[in-house]
Amino acid sequence: MDEKLSGLDDHAKAPGHLTESISHGNGTSTDLINASGHVQEVDRNFSLLTLTGVGLNQGSTWGPAGAAIVIALFNGGPPGVLYEFIVVSVCYWVVAACIAELASAIPSSGGVYHWASVTPGKRWGRVVGFYAGYWNWLGWTLGGASIASVAGNIFVQMYASQHAGFVVQPWNVFVASILIAWICCALVCFGNKLMPHLNGIGIFFTVAGVFITIVVVAAMPGRSGRPPHASSSFVWSEWQDTGLGYPKGFVFVAGMLNGAFAVGTPDAVTHLAEEIPLPGVNLPKAIAFQMVIGFVTGLFYLIAVLYAINDFDALFESAFPIAEIYRQATQSAAGEIGLLAMMLFAIILTLICVFITSGRVLWTLARDNATPFPKTLMVINRRLGMPFNATIVCGVLMTIALCIYVANTTAFNALVGSYILLSSSSYIAAILPNLLTGRKNIIYGPFHLKGALGFVLNAIACGYLIVWFVIYSFPAALPVTAPTMNWSCLIWGGLTILVTLWWFVSARKGYKGPQAIGGVQSVAEQVRRVEVKQEHSA
């Protein structure tokens, strides 16, 4: 058996490695080698509740849906916003079910990276997993830059609401985004033990924030001389032609991009698999809670804000359309700022969770020698109890991406917009090989899509991800100009080429990839395997 799996080698015996008991909900286990095939280096601080908090706060849904609502408004108006959100949510439920099954089978912090190394089989697993890991990590990192820019926009817009003559400049958003990003990064790095508590509390504030917003925007229109609610036909059936130049059907499917951005990434919690007891059971539950709660809160939020619109054309003249909707609903700067503040809090929680996840993904790649300077990036800071170096690197790369915002917002939008393509690619790399190999390379866990159901859901998930990968690469409008051109596919291609160069220049020589196929192995089992190996050697 490979040394990574088979024994308590020098790496496991090195000073500072966690070898104490790991407390489980149904007793005490002393697992040293976890399902990733690595020595257990991080504490299992998260519970099912706090893990659900990570998923819910990362995919808060209503915050990103509101912040990026202009994309969907361009693609059909209010009916497009609602129906596109519903359809894309259903599609992502299928993807989430496939991811939950793999997470239950192989509860590793590598997540997609690890699964994509196993599902293709031994011949192709090494290279497929390598690409999946980088696509997933790059997607998380660029997604973090996107979320940071949203937070910066909200913060600047709160200031602009009280200063009528203030014209928002890109550098204003850049400065605000950088400050918020590094505050979040510092909280993740230096408050690791507080993260479970913060995410547990975050569930309350995320749900409370959307509930308060819904009540305010639903109750205030039509009162005290304020403009009335929009009509039901405007919200549900009046398709708005905003002159994109595409047929209505294509406009609809292209508009699902906003829904995909809002729904979030269902693999978020899987990267904390080594920080939660009984991950094979708890990860699928956390994914389910994330998707269901996110959908319900997001749908009711979108319905409420769309009914609050009384001047549709003004939204396209606003620098931040959701702020204009809040202003129309409350008819006051104070009301607008209050609602934006709740959204900002939700977005900050999302960014914190992105830092948690992106740092863990880079760390898992480094410990398998997939990255430059792996000995630096694979280190777990013993005092902080988290991958400090890897998380800081993610923060630096997000900062570099945000610098592009000042120079060219179109280029920045293309860069961060490619995160949907990158994330989708990583999911395809894990799910499609599982389907093509007859679902035979996985030792399934407690959550298992048995029989034909597994094949059907895997096929639907792959079909959706592949088709929409192409659709999301189309230009925003016709005729195509430099500002309307969709450069995201070019960014995806360029980043993939860089990953390929790294593979041929260095990684393929020392990179082995994950060796475990799932299932937590106890110390007793490890000792037995070591004894057997020693007997054979003798």
C-alpha positions as CSV (number, residue, x, y, z in Angstrom):
1,M,0.0,0.0,0.0
2,D,1.2,3.5,-0.7
3,E,3.2,5.2,2.1
4,K,0.6,8.0,2.2
5,L,-2.0,5.5,3.4
6,S,-0.2,2.6,4.9
7,G,1.7,3.8,7.9
8,L,2.4,6.3,10.6
9,D,5.5,7.4,8.8
10,D,8.0,10.2,9.7
11,H,5.4,12.8,8.6
12,A,2.9,11.4,11.1
13,K,5.4,11.3,13.9
14,A,6.8,14.7,13.3
15,P,6.5,17.2,16.2
16,G,3.4,19.2,16.2
17,H,1.1,16.9,14.3
18,L,-2.2,16.3,15.9
19,T,-2.3,12.7,17.2
20,E,-4.7,13.1,20.1
21,S,-8.2,11.7,20.2
22,I,-10.9,13.3,18.0
23,S,-14.2,13.7,19.8
24,H,-17.2,12.4,17.9
25,G,-20.8,12.8,18.8
26,N,-21.3,9.1,19.4
27,G,-18.1,8.4,21.2
28,T,-14.4,8.9,20.9
29,S,-12.2,8.0,17.9
30,T,-8.5,8.3,17.5
31,D,-8.3,8.6,13.7
32,L,-4.9,9.6,12.6
33,I,-5.4,9.0,8.9
34,N,-8.5,10.6,7.5
35,A,-10.4,9.9,4.3
36,S,-8.0,12.1,2.4
37,G,-5.2,9.6,3.1
38,H,-3.4,12.2,5.1
39,V,-2.6,12.6,8.8
40,Q,-5.4,14.5,10.6
41,E,-3.8,17.9,11.1
42,V,-6.8,20.2,11.9
43,D,-9.2,20.0,14.8
44,R,-12.8,19.0,14.1
45,N,-14.2,22.3,15.5
46,F,-17.4,22.4,13.3
47,S,-20.7,20.8,14.1
48,L,-23.5,20.1,11.7
49,L,-25.1,23.5,12.6
50,T,-22.0,25.5,12.1
51,L,-21.1,23.7,9.0
52,T,-24.6,24.5,7.6
53,G,-23.8,28.1,8.6
54,V,-20.7,28.0,6.3
55,G,-22.8,26.7,3.4
56,L,-25.7,29.1,4.0
57,N,-23.6,32.2,4.6
58,Q,-21.4,31.4,1.6
59,G,-24.4,30.8,-0.6
60,S,-26.6,33.4,1.2
61,T,-28.4,33.6,-2.2
62,W,-30.5,36.7,-1.5
63,G,-27.5,39.0,-1.1
64,P,-25.7,38.0,-4.3
65,A,-29.1,37.8,-6.1
66,G,-29.9,41.4,-5.2
67,A,-26.5,42.7,-5.8
68,A,-26.3,41.3,-9.3
69,I,-30.0,41.6,-10.2
70,V,-29.3,43.9,-13.1
71,I,-27.9,40.9,-15.1
72,A,-31.3,39.1,-14.9
73,L,-33.3,42.3,-15.4
74,F,-31.6,42.8,-18.7
75,N,-32.6,39.2,-19.6
76,G,-36.4,39.6,-19.6
77,G,-37.1,41.9,-16.7
78,P,-38.9,40.7,-13.5
79,P,-40.4,37.5,-15.0
80,G,-36.9,36.6,-16.2
81,V,-35.4,37.2,-12.8
82,L,-37.9,34.9,-11.1
83,Y,-38.3,32.0,-13.6
84,E,-34.5,32.0,-14.4
85,F,-33.8,31.7,-10.6
86,I,-36.3,28.9,-10.2
87,V,-34.9,26.9,-13.1
88,V,-31.3,27.3,-12.3
89,S,-32.0,26.3,-8.6
90,V,-33.6,23.1,-9.7
91,C,-30.6,22.3,-12.0
92,Y,-28.2,23.1,-9.1
93,W,-30.2,20.7,-6.8
94,V,-29.2,17.9,-9.2
95,V,-25.6,19.0,-9.2
96,A,-25.7,19.3,-5.4
97,A,-27.1,15.8,-5.0
98,C,-24.2,14.4,-7.1
99,I,-21.7,16.4,-5.1
100,A,-23.3,15.2,-1.8
101,E,-22.9,11.6,-2.9
102,L,-19.2,12.0,-3.7
103,A,-18.7,14.0,-0.4
104,S,-20.3,11.2,1.6
105,A,-18.1,8.6,-0.1
106,I,-14.8,10.6,0.1
107,P,-15.1,13.2,2.9
108,S,-11.8,15.0,2.1
109,S,-10.9,18.7,2.3
110,G,-9.8,18.4,-1.3
111,G,-13.5,18.0,-2.3
112,V,-13.9,18.1,-6.1
113,Y,-10.1,17.8,-6.6
114,H,-10.0,14.5,-4.7
115,W,-13.2,13.0,-6.3
116,A,-11.9,13.9,-9.8
117,S,-8.8,12.0,-9.0
118,V,-10.7,8.8,-8.1
119,T,-13.7,8.7,-10.5
120,P,-11.8,8.4,-13.8
121,G,-9.8,5.4,-12.5
122,K,-6.0,5.0,-12.0
123,R,-5.0,5.7,-15.6
124,W,-6.6,9.2,-15.9
125,G,-7.3,10.1,-12.3
126,R,-4.0,11.8,-11.7
127,V,-4.2,14.4,-14.5
128,V,-8.0,14.9,-14.3
129,G,-7.8,15.6,-10.6
130,F,-4.9,18.0,-11.1
131,Y,-7.0,20.1,-13.5
132,A,-10.2,19.8,-11.4
133,G,-8.2,21.0,-8.3
134,Y,-6.9,24.1,-10.1
135,W,-10.2,24.9,-11.7
136,N,-11.9,24.7,-8.4
137,W,-9.3,26.8,-6.5
138,L,-9.2,29.4,-9.2
139,G,-13.0,29.6,-9.3
140,W,-13.1,30.1,-5.5
141,T,-10.3,32.8,-5.6
142,L,-11.9,34.8,-8.5
143,G,-15.3,34.3,-6.9
144,G,-13.8,35.9,-3.8
145,A,-12.6,38.9,-5.8
146,S,-16.1,39.2,-7.2
147,I,-17.8,39.1,-3.8
148,A,-15.3,41.6,-2.5
149,S,-16.1,44.0,-5.3
150,V,-19.9,43.6,-4.5
151,A,-19.2,44.4,-0.9
152,G,-17.1,47.5,-1.9
153,N,-19.9,48.6,-4.2
154,I,-22.5,48.3,-1.5
155,F,-20.3,50.3,1.0
156,V,-19.7,53.1,-1.5
157,Q,-23.3,53.2,-2.5
158,M,-24.3,53.6,1.2
159,Y,-22.1,56.8,1.3
160,A,-23.5,58.0,-2.1
161,S,-27.0,57.7,-0.8
162,Q,-26.3,60.5,1.7
163,H,-24.3,62.7,-0.8
164,A,-26.4,63.5,-3.8
165,G,-23.6,65.1,-5.8
166,F,-21.2,62.2,-5.2
167,V,-20.1,60.3,-8.4
168,V,-18.8,56.8,-7.7
169,Q,-15.4,56.2,-9.2
170,P,-13.7,52.8,-9.7
171,W,-11.0,53.7,-7.2
172,N,-13.6,54.3,-4.5
173,V,-14.9,50.8,-5.0
174,F,-11.4,49.4,-5.2
175,V,-10.3,50.9,-1.9
176,A,-13.5,49.8,-0.1
177,S,-13.2,46.3,-1.6
178,I,-9.5,45.9,-0.5
179,L,-10.3,47.0,3.0
180,I,-13.2,44.7,3.4
181,A,-11.3,41.7,1.8
182,W,-8.4,42.0,4.1
183,I,-10.6,42.4,7.2
184,C,-12.3,39.2,6.2
185,C,-9.0,37.5,5.6
186,A,-7.7,38.6,9.0
187,L,-10.8,37.3,10.7
188,V,-10.4,33.9,9.0
189,C,-6.6,33.7,9.8
190,F,-6.6,35.0,13.4
191,G,-10.1,33.9,14.5
192,N,-10.1,30.3,13.3
193,K,-11.6,29.1,16.6
194,L,-14.3,31.7,16.3
195,M,-15.3,30.6,12.8
196,P,-17.7,27.9,13.8
197,H,-19.5,30.3,16.3
198,L,-19.5,33.1,13.7
199,N,-21.1,30.9,11.1
200,G,-23.6,29.5,13.5
201,I,-24.6,33.0,14.5
202,G,-24.5,34.0,10.9
203,I,-27.4,31.7,10.1
204,F,-29.6,33.8,12.3
205,F,-28.5,37.1,10.9
206,T,-28.6,35.9,7.3
207,V,-32.2,34.7,7.7
208,A,-33.2,37.7,9.9
209,G,-31.7,40.1,7.3
210,V,-33.7,38.7,4.5
211,F,-36.9,38.6,6.6
212,I,-36.5,42.2,7.6
213,T,-35.8,43.2,4.0
214,I,-38.8,41.4,2.7
215,V,-41.1,43.0,5.3
216,V,-39.8,46.5,4.7
217,V,-39.9,46.4,0.9
218,A,-43.3,44.7,0.9
219,A,-44.9,47.0,3.5
220,M,-43.7,50.4,2.6
221,P,-44.8,51.0,-1.0
222,G,-48.2,52.7,-1.2
223,R,-48.0,54.0,2.4
224,S,-47.9,57.7,3.3
225,G,-48.0,58.9,-0.3
226,R,-45.3,56.5,-1.6
227,P,-45.7,55.0,-5.1
228,P,-47.7,51.8,-5.0
229,H,-46.5,48.2,-5.6
230,A,-45.8,47.0,-9.1
231,S,-48.6,45.0,-10.7
232,S,-48.6,41.3,-10.6
233,S,-48.5,41.1,-14.4
234,F,-45.3,43.3,-14.3
235,V,-43.7,40.9,-11.9
236,W,-44.9,37.6,-13.3
237,S,-45.8,37.8,-16.9
238,E,-44.7,41.1,-18.7
239,W,-41.5,40.1,-20.5
240,Q,-39.3,43.1,-20.9
241,D,-37.3,43.4,-24.2
242,T,-34.2,45.3,-23.3
243,G,-32.7,45.1,-26.8
244,L,-30.0,42.4,-26.3
245,G,-30.5,41.2,-29.9
246,Y,-31.1,37.5,-29.0
247,P,-34.3,35.5,-29.3
248,K,-36.4,35.3,-26.1
249,G,-35.5,31.7,-25.4
250,F,-31.8,32.3,-25.5
251,V,-32.2,35.5,-23.4
252,F,-33.9,33.4,-20.8
253,V,-31.2,30.7,-20.6
254,A,-28.4,33.3,-20.7
255,G,-30.1,35.2,-17.8
256,M,-29.8,32.1,-15.6
257,L,-26.2,33.3,-15.0
258,N,-27.5,35.6,-12.3
259,G,-29.3,32.7,-10.7
260,A,-26.2,30.6,-10.8
261,F,-24.2,33.4,-9.2
262,A,-26.9,33.7,-6.4
263,V,-27.3,30.0,-5.7
264,G,-23.6,29.8,-4.9
265,T,-21.3,26.7,-5.0
266,P,-22.7,23.5,-3.4
267,D,-19.2,22.2,-2.7
268,A,-18.4,24.9,-0.1
269,V,-18.9,22.8,3.0
270,T,-17.1,19.8,1.5
271,H,-13.7,21.6,2.0
272,L,-14.3,21.4,5.7
273,A,-14.7,17.6,5.7
274,E,-11.6,17.2,7.9
275,E,-12.9,19.7,10.4
276,I,-16.3,18.1,11.3
277,P,-17.1,14.8,13.0
278,L,-18.8,12.1,11.0
279,P,-18.3,13.9,7.7
280,G,-19.8,11.2,5.5
281,V,-23.1,11.7,7.2
282,N,-23.0,15.5,8.0
283,L,-21.7,16.8,4.6
284,P,-24.8,15.7,2.6
285,K,-27.1,17.1,5.3
286,A,-25.3,20.5,5.3
287,I,-25.4,20.7,1.5
288,A,-29.2,19.9,1.5
289,F,-29.8,22.6,4.2
290,Q,-27.8,25.1,2.2
291,M,-29.7,24.5,-1.0
292,V,-33.2,24.4,0.5
293,I,-32.8,27.4,2.8
294,G,-31.0,29.4,0.1
295,F,-33.7,28.8,-2.4
296,V,-36.6,29.6,-0.1
297,T,-35.1,32.9,1.2
298,G,-33.8,33.9,-2.3
299,L,-37.2,33.3,-4.0
300,F,-39.2,35.3,-1.5
301,Y,-36.6,38.1,-1.4
302,L,-36.7,38.4,-5.2
303,I,-40.5,38.5,-5.3
304,A,-40.6,41.2,-2.6
305,V,-38.0,43.5,-4.3
306,L,-39.6,43.1,-7.7
307,Y,-43.0,44.2,-6.4
308,A,-41.3,47.3,-4.9
309,I,-40.2,48.6,-8.4
310,N,-42.1,51.6,-9.5
311,D,-39.7,53.1,-12.1
312,F,-38.2,50.3,-14.2
313,D,-36.1,52.5,-16.5
314,A,-34.4,54.2,-13.5
315,L,-32.8,50.9,-12.6
316,F,-30.6,50.9,-15.7
317,E,-29.5,54.4,-15.1
318,S,-28.4,53.6,-11.5
319,A,-24.8,52.6,-10.7
320,F,-26.2,50.0,-8.3
321,P,-29.7,48.9,-9.3
322,I,-30.6,47.2,-6.0
323,A,-30.0,50.4,-4.2
324,E,-32.4,52.2,-6.5
325,I,-35.0,49.5,-5.8
326,Y,-34.6,50.1,-2.1
327,R,-34.9,53.8,-2.6
328,Q,-38.1,53.4,-4.6
329,A,-39.5,51.1,-1.9
330,T,-38.7,53.3,1.1
331,Q,-38.5,56.8,-0.6
332,S,-35.8,57.7,1.9
333,A,-32.0,57.6,2.0
334,A,-32.1,56.3,5.5
335,G,-34.2,53.3,4.5
336,E,-32.0,52.6,1.6
337,I,-28.9,52.7,3.7
338,G,-30.5,50.4,6.4
339,L,-31.4,47.8,3.8
340,L,-28.0,48.0,2.1
341,A,-26.3,47.6,5.5
342,M,-28.1,44.2,6.0
343,M,-27.1,43.1,2.6
344,L,-23.5,44.2,3.2
345,F,-23.4,42.1,6.4
346,A,-24.6,39.1,4.4
347,I,-22.0,39.7,1.7
348,I,-19.3,40.0,4.3
349,L,-20.3,36.6,5.8
350,T,-20.1,35.2,2.3
351,L,-16.6,36.6,1.7
352,I,-15.4,35.2,5.0
353,C,-16.7,31.7,4.0
354,V,-14.9,32.1,0.6
355,F,-11.6,32.8,2.3
356,I,-12.1,29.7,4.5
357,T,-12.8,27.6,1.5
358,S,-10.2,28.9,-1.0
359,G,-7.4,28.6,1.6
360,R,-8.4,25.0,2.3
361,V,-8.4,24.1,-1.4
362,L,-5.0,25.6,-2.0
363,W,-3.7,23.8,1.1
364,T,-5.0,20.4,-0.1
365,L,-3.3,21.0,-3.5
366,A,0.0,21.9,-1.8
367,R,0.1,18.8,0.4
368,D,0.0,16.7,-2.7
369,N,2.8,18.7,-4.3
370,A,0.5,20.2,-7.0
371,T,1.6,23.8,-6.4
372,P,4.7,25.9,-6.4
373,F,6.4,26.1,-3.0
374,P,4.3,23.2,-1.6
375,K,6.3,23.0,1.7
376,T,5.3,26.5,2.4
377,L,1.6,26.3,1.4
378,M,1.0,22.9,3.0
379,V,1.9,24.1,6.5
380,I,-0.9,24.2,9.1
381,N,-0.1,27.0,11.6
382,R,-0.2,25.2,14.9
383,R,-1.0,28.3,17.0
384,L,-3.9,29.4,14.7
385,G,-5.0,25.9,13.7
386,M,-5.5,26.7,10.0
387,P,-3.6,26.9,6.7
388,F,-2.4,30.5,7.2
389,N,0.1,30.7,4.3
390,A,-2.4,29.3,1.8
391,T,-5.1,31.7,2.9
392,I,-2.8,34.7,2.7
393,V,-1.8,33.7,-0.9
394,C,-5.5,33.6,-1.8
395,G,-5.9,37.1,-0.3
396,V,-2.9,38.4,-2.3
397,L,-4.3,37.0,-5.6
398,M,-7.8,38.5,-4.9
399,T,-6.1,41.8,-4.3
400,I,-4.3,41.6,-7.7
401,A,-7.6,40.8,-9.4
402,L,-9.2,43.8,-7.7
403,C,-6.5,46.0,-9.0
404,I,-7.8,45.3,-12.5
405,Y,-11.1,46.9,-11.4
406,V,-9.4,50.4,-11.3
407,A,-7.8,50.0,-14.8
408,N,-10.7,48.4,-16.7
409,T,-14.0,47.3,-15.2
410,T,-14.9,45.3,-18.3
411,A,-11.7,43.2,-17.9
412,F,-12.4,42.8,-14.2
413,N,-16.0,41.6,-14.9
414,A,-14.7,39.1,-17.4
415,L,-12.0,37.9,-15.0
416,V,-14.3,37.3,-12.0
417,G,-17.2,36.2,-14.3
418,S,-15.0,33.2,-15.4
419,Y,-15.4,31.8,-11.9
420,I,-18.7,30.2,-12.9
421,L,-16.9,28.5,-15.9
422,L,-14.1,27.4,-13.6
423,S,-16.3,26.0,-10.9
424,S,-18.5,24.2,-13.5
425,S,-15.4,22.7,-15.1
426,S,-14.3,21.2,-11.8
427,Y,-17.7,19.7,-11.2
428,I,-17.8,18.2,-14.6
429,A,-14.3,16.7,-14.0
430,A,-15.6,14.8,-11.0
431,I,-19.1,13.8,-12.0
432,L,-18.7,13.0,-15.8
433,P,-15.9,10.4,-15.3
434,N,-18.0,8.7,-12.6
435,L,-20.9,8.4,-15.1
436,L,-18.6,7.2,-18.0
437,T,-17.0,4.5,-15.9
438,G,-20.3,3.1,-14.8
439,R,-20.0,4.6,-11.3
440,K,-17.7,1.7,-10.3
441,N,-14.6,3.5,-9.0
442,I,-16.2,4.9,-5.8
443,I,-16.8,3.2,-2.5
444,Y,-20.1,4.9,-1.7
445,G,-20.9,6.3,1.7
446,P,-24.1,6.7,3.8
447,F,-25.6,9.0,1.1
448,H,-25.8,7.0,-2.1
449,L,-27.8,7.6,-5.3
450,K,-28.6,3.9,-5.9
451,G,-29.4,2.2,-9.1
452,A,-30.7,4.1,-12.1
453,L,-31.2,7.2,-10.0
454,G,-27.5,7.8,-9.8
455,F,-27.0,7.4,-13.6
456,V,-29.9,9.7,-14.4
457,L,-28.9,12.5,-12.0
458,N,-25.2,12.3,-13.0
459,A,-26.3,12.6,-16.7
460,I,-28.6,15.6,-16.0
461,A,-26.0,17.4,-13.9
462,C,-23.3,16.9,-16.6
463,G,-25.7,17.9,-19.4
464,Y,-26.7,21.1,-17.6
465,L,-23.1,22.1,-16.7
466,I,-21.7,21.4,-20.2
467,V,-24.6,23.2,-22.1
468,W,-24.6,26.2,-19.9
469,F,-20.8,26.4,-19.9
470,V,-21.2,27.2,-23.6
471,I,-24.2,29.5,-23.1
472,Y,-22.5,31.6,-20.4
473,S,-19.6,32.2,-22.9
474,F,-21.8,34.0,-25.4
475,P,-21.6,37.9,-25.6
476,A,-23.9,39.9,-23.5
477,A,-25.6,41.5,-26.5
478,L,-25.7,41.7,-30.2
479,P,-24.1,43.2,-32.2
480,V,-20.8,42.4,-30.5
481,T,-18.6,45.2,-29.3
482,A,-15.6,45.3,-27.0
483,P,-17.8,46.3,-24.0
484,T,-20.5,43.7,-24.7
485,M,-18.1,40.9,-25.6
486,N,-17.9,38.0,-23.1
487,W,-14.3,37.5,-22.4
488,S,-14.9,34.9,-19.6
489,C,-14.2,32.0,-21.9
490,L,-10.9,33.5,-23.0
491,I,-9.9,34.0,-19.3
492,W,-10.9,30.3,-18.6
493,G,-8.8,29.2,-21.6
494,G,-5.8,31.4,-20.6
495,L,-5.9,30.1,-17.0
496,T,-6.2,26.5,-18.2
497,I,-3.2,27.0,-20.5
498,L,-1.2,28.3,-17.5
499,V,-2.2,25.2,-15.4
500,T,-1.1,23.0,-18.4
501,L,2.3,24.8,-18.5
502,W,2.8,24.2,-14.8
503,W,1.9,20.5,-15.3
504,F,4.5,20.0,-18.0
505,V,7.2,22.3,-16.4
506,S,7.1,20.9,-12.9
507,A,4.0,19.3,-11.4
508,R,3.9,16.1,-13.4
509,K,7.3,15.1,-12.0
510,G,6.5,15.2,-8.3
511,Y,2.7,15.3,-8.1
512,K,1.0,12.0,-7.2
513,G,-2.5,13.2,-6.4
514,P,-4.8,11.8,-3.7
515,Q,-4.3,8.1,-3.1
516,A,-7.2,7.3,-0.8
517,I,-10.6,6.2,-2.2
518,G,-12.6,7.2,0.9
519,G,-13.5,6.0,4.3
520,V,-11.9,7.1,7.6
521,Q,-9.4,4.5,8.7
522,S,-8.9,4.1,12.5
523,V,-5.6,3.9,14.3
524,A,-6.2,0.2,15.0
525,E,-6.7,-0.5,11.3
526,Q,-3.6,1.5,10.5
527,V,-1.5,-0.4,13.0
528,R,-2.7,-3.7,11.6
529,R,-1.7,-2.6,8.1
530,V,1.7,-1.5,9.3
531,E,2.2,-4.8,11.0
532,V,1.2,-6.7,7.8
533,K,3.6,-4.6,5.8
534,Q,6.4,-5.2,8.2
535,E,5.8,-8.9,8.1
536,H,5.9,-9.0,4.3
537,S,9.1,-6.9,4.4
538,A,10.7,-9.4,6.8
